Amino acid sequence: MTESSPQATLYPGWRVYLNPRVIGMLFLGFSAGLPLLLVGGTFTAWLRDLGIELAAIGFLSWVGMAHSIKVLWAPLVDRLPLPGLSRLLGRRRAWMLAAQIAVAVSLLGMALTDPREQLWLVAVWAVVAAFGSATQDVAIDAYRVEASPDTHQAAMAATYVTGYRVAILAAGAGALHVAAVGSWSLSYGVMAALMAVGMVTTLISREPVAEVDRFAPESEERVIQYLADTQHTGLRQRVTAWFIGAVVCPFTDFFQRYGRAAIVILLFVATFRISDIFMGVMANPFYLDLGFTKEQIANIAAAFGLAMTLVGAAVGGLMVARFGIARMLIGTAFMAPATNLTFAWLAGLGPETIGLVAAIVADNVTGGLSISVFIAYLSSLTNTRYTATQYALFSSLMTLPGQFLGGFTGVVAENVGWIGFFLITAGLGIPAILLAVALLWLAHPDRPTTP
């Protein structure tokens, strides 16, 4: 993505958050975050509350895998127009609205279905909601990257994360409270209605006008010419050309633009959040083992922690606008694993409230700051001709290694104890630090790339 001149695009100080595009991401973030727990943690709580067997609940948790494989259909979001809707709204907003409608309808379908009588139908609605949610993520990510220059991307990420976290709170604690006062059907009905936030935002937003990289059409033209010289004809030729243009070209474009540095970039993307994800899996069990009450965990780690995450995200957006991506990327690569050491200190301190508050402040502020900076960096890596496909690749790669390794966290904690566990999580951040420094020489985050 070509970077605009800082003098032309930089808002002084906090005024970056007054940009209408930046404000709009707050509501699109809410729309993106709302379905996550409704087919995850809240969904399993609903099923268990109604007496559904644990085995069935476990199988139904697989519906959340849609977010891990969204890169498979991201090329369709990038290149395939939706009949009528794309002509009316543009390619990004059309996919956003269609996905939001799919999520709202499926949540309403879940609200109107009794899992005790038609569990299979609830499962179908949950699958539709999960795939609609993942598709919405792909479309919103592409919209965000194309809507504003690189200097605004961290601020866009900050407001997006804020809306996303508020939605998580609504779909978690909010949905449980509504179910307790009324019913699960009422709760899911309310959540379906809240998807209107995203729909209205999509309708009143302007379709971004992306600056298309001049080398991408040339590359695709060479593909088309090659096919014209082969034996492929008719439908087979058109399908092959579309597949190469939509699926193959986004990946070859990335390696063409970054050359040998592409491997280092992908390794950095894959390792940046491993320390954070690995530690996060065992956070709540750690608090309980240490002797904190559920109320303390809810009030300090959840509610207060959310506030600190939002503070960190906002600061991250401001600092990238002020200092650029490169310096902030290296700084957060150091900070993320370093804050894990505060939990090793807490493990030795014991169940002291002041210690928990200190650890939560350090971890959540750094976490919010890191994710807003990292999203800005991922956005800068994309070519606007293939935004959805390339960003889906990066975002999937960002979480999959940590999620895989997270399955071993219990075994590690049992064998080395909590202090040793958090020392290991801090050590897992060292590769990302080294790779961040290497990027300064191989592919500086604040410099435009050329093939």
N, C-alpha and C positions, 0 to 999 in steps of 0.2 A: 504494500500500500504506500503510495507516494505521500510524503509528509509535506504539509503546507508550511509556509513561513511562520515562525512563532510570533513575529510582530503582527502578522495579519490575522492570526487566529486566536491568540492568547488573551483570555479575559483576565484582567488584573485581580489577583486575590480570589476571594470567595465569589466574585461575580460569575465565575465559570458555571456555578450552580443555578444561575438565572437564565441560562440558555434554554429555550423551550424544548429542544431535543433532550437535554439532560434531565429536565423536569419530567418529560414524558416517560423516560425509562423507569422512573419510580413506580408508575402504574403498570407498565409492561412487566417489570420485575415481580410485582404482586401477582399478576396473572400467571406468570411462569412458575412461581413458587407454590401457588395454591394447590394444584393437583398432587404434588409430590407425596405428602403424608396421607392424602385421601385414598391412594392406592398402596400405601406403605404402612407406617406405624398406626395411624388412626383406623385404617381398614382392618388390620389384624385385631385391634382392640374391639372393634364392633363385632367381628366374627366370634371372638372368644366370649364376649359379653352375652352373646346369644347361644352359647354352648356348642359352637362348631368344633369338631375334633381338631386337635393340634396338627395332625398329619395333613389334613386338608388345608389348614391355614399355612403350613409350611410350603406346600405346593403352590398355593396362590401367591406367595411372596415373589414368585418368579416373574410376575407381570411387570415388576419394576425394572427388569433387565432391558426394557425398551430404551432406556436412557443410555445404556452402555453400548448399544448397537445402532444408534441413530445415524451413524456415518454411512450405513448401508443404503439408506434412502435419501440422504442429504443431496445427492446429485439430482434427484427429482425435484426437490425444493428449489435448487439452484436454476434448473433449466426448463422444467415442465410448467407451462402456463395452465391455470385453472380456467376452464371454459366460462366466459362471461365475467367472472370475478376479477381475473387478472387485468382484463381490458378496462374494467371500472376502477379498480383500486391500485393497480400496479402489481408486479410479481411478488414483492416482499409482503405488502399488507394483505394481499389476497390469501397467501398461505397462512399468515398469522390469524386472520379472521376465521378461515376454514377450520384451523386447528382449535381455536378457542370455542367455536360452536360445537365441534366434536366433543371436547372436554365437558362443556356445559350439559349437552344432551346426555352423555354417558353418566355423569354424576346424578342427573335427574332420574335416569333409568335405574341407577343403584338405589336411589331414595324410594322409588316406587316398587322395588322388588324385595321380597322377604327371603333372606339367605337360607332360612330353615326349610323353605318349601322349594325354592328354585335357586340353589347354590350355583348351578351351571350358568344360569342367566346373569347372576351377579358377577361371575367370573368373566363372562363375555363383555359386560359393561366395563369392568375394571381394565380389561385388556385394551378396549377402545380408548378409555381415558388415558392409559399409560402411553399408548402410541400417539394419541393426540397431544399429550403433554410434551413428549419428546420432539414431535414435529414442530410444535410451537417454539420450543427452545432453539431449534435449528433456524427457524425463520426470524426470530427476535435477535439472535446473535448476528445473523447476516444484516438485518436492518440496522443494528447498533453500529456495526463496523462501517457501514456505508453512509450513515447519517451525519457523521461529524469527523473532523480531522483527528489525527493521532493525539494532538495536544489536549483534546477533550475526552479521549477514550477512558482515561482513569476516572474522570468525574462521571461519565456515563455509567461506568462499571459500579461506582460508589452508590449512585441512586438506584441502579438495578439491584444491587445486593441489599440495599435498605428495603426496597419493596418486597424482594424475595423473602427476606427474614421476617418481615411483618406478616406475610402470607403464611409462612411456616407456623408462626404463632397462632394465626387465625385457624389454620387447618388442624393444628394440634390441640392446644389448650382450648381454643374457641369452640371447635367442633365437639370436644368432650363435654364442655359446659352446656352447650345447647342440647346435646343428647341426654345429659343428666336432668335438665329441666323439662325437656319435652320428650323427644324420641330420636332414634337414629335416622329415621326417615326425614324428620324435620331438619336434623343437622345437615344431612347431605343435600336436602333441598335448598337450604340457606347457602351452602357452599356453591351449588350450581348457579344460584342467583348472583353470587359475588364475582363470577366470571364475566359479568357485564362490565366490570371495571376495565378489563383488558379489551373487550369488544369496542367500547366507546372510545378508548384511547386510540385504538387502531383506526377507527373511522375518522377521527378528527385530526390525526397526524398526516403529515405530507410524505408521500413516497420519496425516498432518498434518490438523488441523482448521482450515481457512482461514476467516478472517473475510471474508465476501463483501461487497463494496461495495454499499450499499443502492440506489445509482442504476442499477447494471447491470440488475437485474431489471426496473426501471421502463422502461428503454430498450428491452429486449427485448419487454416487454409491448406497447409502442407498435408495434413491428414486427409482432407477432402480430395486433394489432387492425387494423393497416393491411391485412394480407393477408386478413383476414376480410372486409373491405369491398371487396375486389377480385374479379375473375373467377376467381382461382385456387381450385381445389377439390381434394379428395382428396390423392393422392400428390404431385402437383405443389405443392400448398400446403405440405405437410409438409416436402418437400425444400427448397423456397425458404426457409421459415422457419428450418430448420436451418442452411442455408448463411449466411443473414444473421446469425443468432445466433453461429455458430461462426467465420465468416471476416470478415464486415463489421464486426460489433459490436466485436471487439477493437481494430480500428484507429480506428473512430469514438470509442470510449471514451477512447483515449489522447489524441486531439485535443480531445475535450470537456473532459477533466480539465486539460489544460495550455494550451489555447487557443493564442494566438500564440507562446507559449514552446515549443510542440511542435517547431517547425521548428528552433529554436536547439538544443534537446536532441538531435534527430536529427543535426544537423550536428556537434555535439560528440561524439556516439557514433561517428560515421563518421571523425572526424579524430584522436581521442585516441591511437590506436595506430599511425597512419601512420608516424611517425618511427621507432618501434621495429621495425615489420615491414620497412620499407624498408631499414633498416640491417642487419637480421638476415639478409637474403637473401645479402649479400656478406661476411658475417663470416668464414666458413671460407676462401674464396678470398683474403681480405685477410691472414689469418694465414699462409697458405702463401706468398703473394707477398712478405711481409715477411721470410720466412726461418725461421719456426718449424717445428719438425718435427711429424710426425703424432702422435708420442708426447706432445709438449708440448701440442698442441691437445687431445688426448684427456684428459690428466690435469688441465690447468688450465682450458681453456675448457669442457670437457664435465663432468667429474666434480666439480671444485672449483666450477665455475659453477653446477651443480645445487644444491650445498650452499648457496651464496650466495643463489640464488633462493628456496630454502625458508626461509632466515633472513628474507629480505625479506618473504615472504608472511606469516610468523608475526608479524613486527613490524607489518605493515599491519593484520592482524586486531586486534591489541591497541590500536593507535592509533585506529582507527575507534571501537572500544568506548569509549575514553577521551575522544576529542575530537570525535566525530561525522564524518559523511561530507564535509561542505562544505569544511572547512579542509584535510583530507587530499587531497581531489580537486584543489584548486588547487595544493597543494604538489607532488603527483606529476605534475601537468600541466607544472610547471616542471622538475622533476627529470629526467623521462624524456628530453627532447631535450638537456638540459644534459650528461648523462653521455655522449652521443655525442661531445662535444668531447674526452673522454679518449682516444677512438680516433684523433682527429686528432693529438693529442699523441703517441700511440704510433706513428703513421705517421712522424712526424718523429724519434722516438727510435730506431727500429729494433728488431731482434729481441732486446730485453732482457727477460729473464724477469720481473724486478720490475715492468716497465712493463705486461706482459700481465696479471700478477696484479692490479695496481692497476685496470686498465681493467675486468677481469672482475668485481672486487668492486663497483666503482661501478655498472656496467651491470646486473649480475644482482640485486644487492640492491634497486636501484631498480625493476627489472623485476618482481620478486616482490611488492614493496610496491605498485606501481602496479596490478597485475592484481587483487590481493585487494581493494583500495579500489574499483577500477572495477566489479568484479563486485558488490560491495555496492551501489554506486550503481545499476547496471542492475536489481538486484533491487528496489530501492526504487521504481523507475518502474512496476512492473507492478501491475495490478489482479488480485487473487487469483481472480477469476472467469475470467480469461483468461491465467493465468500462463504456460502453455506456449507459446501463440501469440505473446504479446507479447515474452517473453524470447528466443524463437527469432528474432524480427525483430531485436531489439537485437544479439544475438550474431553474427548473419550480417552486419549492417551494420557491426559493429565490425571485422571482418576483411577484407571484400571490397575496400574502396578500397585498403588497404595491399597486399593480394595482387595487385591489378591493377597498381598502380604498381610493385610489386616486379619485374615483368617488364622494366622499363627500367633497372634498377640497373646491369647490366653495361655498357650503353652510356654511362651517366653516369660511372661509375668510369673507363672507358677514356678519356673525353674531358677530364675535369677532374683526374684523379689521386686518390689516396686521401685526402689532406688536404682537398682541395676537396669530395670526395664526402661526408665526414663533417660538414663544415660545412653542406652542403646538407641532410643528414638532420636536423641540429639545427634548421635554419630551418623544416623542415616541421612542427615542433612548435609554432610560434608561433600558428597559428589555434586550436589546442586550448586554449592558455593564455588567449587573449582570450575564447573562448567559455565557458571555466570561470568566469572573472570575471563575464561577463554573466549567467550562471545565478544568481548571488547575488541579483540584482535581479528576474529574470524567473521563476525557479522554484527557490528555495533548496532544495538537496538534503536538508536536515534538517527541512523543514517539511512537514506533511501537505498534500495537495492536495484541493481540492474543485471539482466541476464549475462 
